[in-house]
Amino acid sequence: MHLVRAAVAPVEVFEDLGDGRGFQGRARREGVEFKVAALEYLATSGCEILTGGHHVARYPVDGLVRVASGERLLVAAHGVFDDGPQAGLRRTDTVHKLGHRAHALRRRHAARLVVVTSHLPEPATAAARYVADLHDDLGDWLVDVIATTGDLAGHQRFTRFAHHALGLPPEPAPWWHPDPDGDTQPALRFEEGSDA
């Protein structure tokens, strides 16, 4: 199967935000810009971009992509372009919003989900435990959580998934490895010097 990369529908990233002078105006503009960048990032993994932001059963999603197996995946994008301590999924409230949306979509039998973030949570934080819990709750329906910053292994893992014509189950990721001692609760495994 030969994937053709479709162009993302044009999005005006500098849309009118009212007065746009405050934090919320900048945050909203940057969020729109990141959603476009997230779809472009998935295209570098070999996904065909089918559409940008839309709603599924009243819940917003940031895109719909197709992988080599023909499977369509919903996209949730959460991120920023700076490297602040609360960027991407490092904020627990952002993980809570993502978790609610993911659970709601799953309950409505929506297509599986891939999450693109600017930054994965720092290890051993509440946000990291919440992201691991999402995999524990949703299993393979949550295909992957990959970051555009410092996560080359995640990009490579998702690229292998996207290119496999028969459709593979998601590969184990540092953010959801089960505890090797037999504990059923996921335990984060970040190795010193890893790019996660």
C-alpha positions in Angstrom: 0.0 0.0 0.0 1.4 3.4 -0.9 0.4 6.2 1.4 -0.2 9.6 -0.2 0.3 12.5 2.2 -2.7 14.8 1.9 -2.2 18.4 2.7 -3.8 19.6 5.9 -6.7 21.8 5.2 -5.5 25.4 5.5 -6.0 26.8 9.0 -5.6 30.5 9.7 -3.3 30.3 12.8 -3.5 34.0 13.4 -7.3 34.1 13.5 -9.1 37.0 15.2 -9.0 36.4 18.9 -10.8 39.5 20.0 -8.4 41.8 21.8 -5.8 39.0 21.9 -3.7 41.0 24.4 -3.8 38.6 27.3 -2.5 35.2 28.1 -5.6 33.5 26.9 -5.4 35.1 23.5 -1.8 33.9 23.1 -2.5 30.5 24.5 -5.4 29.9 22.1 -3.4 31.1 19.1 -0.4 28.8 20.1 -2.8 25.9 20.7 -4.2 26.3 17.1 -0.6 26.5 15.7 0.4 23.3 17.7 -2.6 21.3 16.4 -1.5 22.0 12.8 2.1 21.1 13.7 0.9 17.9 15.4 -0.8 16.8 12.2 2.3 17.6 10.2 4.4 15.6 12.7 2.1 12.6 12.2 2.5 13.0 8.4 6.3 12.5 8.9 5.5 9.1 10.4 3.7 8.1 7.2 0.1 8.9 8.1 -2.3 10.2 5.6 -4.0 13.3 7.0 -7.7 13.0 6.3 -9.0 16.0 8.1 -8.1 18.5 10.8 -10.2 19.5 13.8 -13.8 18.4 14.0 -16.2 16.8 16.5 -17.1 13.2 17.2 -20.2 12.7 19.2 -20.0 16.3 20.5 -16.3 15.9 21.6 -13.6 17.8 19.8 -10.8 16.0 18.1 -7.8 17.6 16.4 -7.6 15.4 13.4 -8.2 12.1 11.6 -5.4 10.2 10.0 -5.1 6.9 8.1 -2.2 4.4 8.5 -0.9 1.8 6.1 -3.3 -0.9 7.3 -6.2 1.4 6.4 -7.2 2.0 10.0 -8.3 5.5 10.8 -7.1 7.1 14.0 -8.4 10.1 15.8 -5.8 12.7 16.9 -5.7 14.6 20.2 -3.0 17.3 20.2 -1.9 19.1 23.4 1.2 21.2 23.4 3.1 24.4 23.1 6.3 25.5 21.4 8.2 26.7 24.5 9.9 24.4 26.9 8.3 25.5 30.1 7.9 23.3 33.2 4.1 22.9 32.5 4.3 22.4 28.7 2.3 19.7 27.0 1.2 16.9 29.3 3.2 18.1 32.2 0.1 19.8 33.7 -2.3 17.5 35.5 -5.3 19.6 34.4 -4.3 19.1 30.8 -4.1 15.3 31.4 -7.5 15.4 33.1 -9.0 17.1 30.0 -7.4 14.6 27.7 -8.5 11.7 29.9 -12.1 12.8 30.0 -12.2 13.3 26.2 -10.5 9.9 25.6 -12.9 8.0 27.9 -15.9 9.7 26.4 -14.8 8.9 22.8 -14.0 5.3 23.8 -17.5 4.8 25.4 -19.0 6.0 22.1 -17.0 3.4 20.1 -15.0 6.1 18.2 -11.9 5.2 16.2 -8.8 4.6 18.2 -6.8 7.5 19.5 -3.2 8.8 19.1 -2.1 11.7 21.3 0.6 14.1 20.1 2.0 16.4 22.8 4.9 18.8 22.9 6.2 17.3 26.1 5.6 14.1 28.0 5.2 14.4 31.7 8.2 14.3 33.9 8.8 10.9 35.5 7.4 10.2 38.9 4.9 13.1 38.8 1.1 13.0 39.2 0.8 13.8 35.5 3.0 10.9 34.5 0.9 8.5 36.7 -2.3 9.8 35.1 -1.0 9.2 31.6 0.0 5.7 32.6 -3.4 5.2 34.0 -5.0 6.1 30.7 -3.3 3.2 29.1 -4.3 0.9 31.9 -7.9 2.0 31.5 -8.1 2.2 27.7 -5.6 -0.5 26.6 -4.8 -0.7 22.9 -7.6 1.8 22.1 -5.1 4.5 23.1 -2.6 3.7 20.3 0.2 5.9 21.5 1.2 9.1 23.2 4.1 10.8 21.4 5.9 14.0 22.0 7.3 16.4 19.4 10.1 17.3 21.8 12.7 14.9 23.2 10.8 11.7 22.1 12.6 10.3 19.1 11.9 6.8 20.3 8.2 7.6 20.4 8.3 8.9 16.8 10.1 5.8 15.6 7.7 3.5 17.5 4.6 5.3 16.0 6.2 5.3 12.5 6.6 1.5 12.7 2.9 1.2 13.7 1.8 3.6 10.9 3.8 1.7 8.2 2.7 -1.8 9.0 0.2 -2.9 6.4 -1.4 -5.6 8.6 -1.9 -3.4 11.6 0.2 -4.2 14.6 -0.8 -3.7 18.2 0.9 -0.7 19.8 4.4 -1.4 21.0 5.2 -1.0 24.7 6.1 2.6 25.5 8.0 4.0 28.5 4.9 5.7 29.8 2.9 2.4 30.2 5.2 -0.5 30.9 3.7 -2.8 33.5 5.6 -3.4 36.6 8.0 -6.4 36.1 7.2 -7.6 39.6 3.7 -8.6 38.6 1.9 -5.5 39.8 -1.1 -4.9 37.6 -0.7 -1.1 38.0 1.5 0.5 35.3 4.8 1.8 36.4 6.7 4.4 34.5 10.1 3.3 33.2 12.4 6.2 32.2 16.0 5.2 31.8 18.7 7.7 32.6 19.7 9.5 29.4 16.7 8.4 27.4 15.0 10.8 25.1 11.6 10.4 26.8 
